[in-house]
């Protein structure tokens, strides 16, 4: 497994991280979740990303991995969903961190992100202050922002965050030129989400849900035909884009988990392939501005 410095935060993360959203499904057997989490760590995946909004995800990580806490970098997201507390307020973030500590069964969280917080709220500053206070108290090691578009750009420019999670894949390359470059100049750790763009090559007709529509439409427009395994191409494109420290993929399948680890062992794509992928996106970039 390839391990990388997470910006200048002092953390080191695996190039492939586990997106833990899917393990929050209450219909997923507990034994399946336990096996998946332990297998991920055993294979060298040391970044696990979750969120308050991911169902049972936080509780399950806390239940099954508490005894291995020192083996992985834990990332979660806050800002909403605290009973009797208004979303996107100082108190909501403070209580959100406390709730996450309890659910995750840990004394500290490596990275806590504001989860798609509106830019107007960021500009007010209270939610950032709340995370900074949690970091001062030793409950959080790195504070971050998770999101896209202008709110993400503002978060990077503010200089107050040490981490960011953003969409980056073949069908969504907008962040590569900016603000990814500035984030790296500021020493931020960078996590790429949706690295395989919801695998639009699987569908002959327009899918529905989980952002599949947008990525499928872009995939059709880009009209790529390289005769390659697109799962492998997409994952390697995201993971080896300059500035990306880790890319998170969600799965409940051990087979898929092992396949993704094997894919990254092949290293970066050839420069010519990357250039082709970049050119296919740039040709239509203007018509996608502001979209997810």
Secondary structure, DSSP 8 states (H G I E B T S, - for coil): --EEE-TTSS-EEESEEEETTGGG-TTS-HHHHHHHHHHHHHTT--EEE--TTSTTHHHHHHHHHGGGGGGSEEEEEESS--TTS-SSSHHHHHHHHHHHHHHTT-S-EEEEEEES--HHHHHH-HHHHHHHHHHHTTSEEEEEEE--HHHHHHHHHHT--SEEEEE-BTTB-TTTTTTHHHHHHTT-EEEEESTTTT-GGG-SS---STTHHHHHHHHHHHT----S-HHHHHHHHHHTSTT--EEEEE-S-HHHHHHHHHHHTT-S--HHHHHHHHHHHHTTGGGGTT--
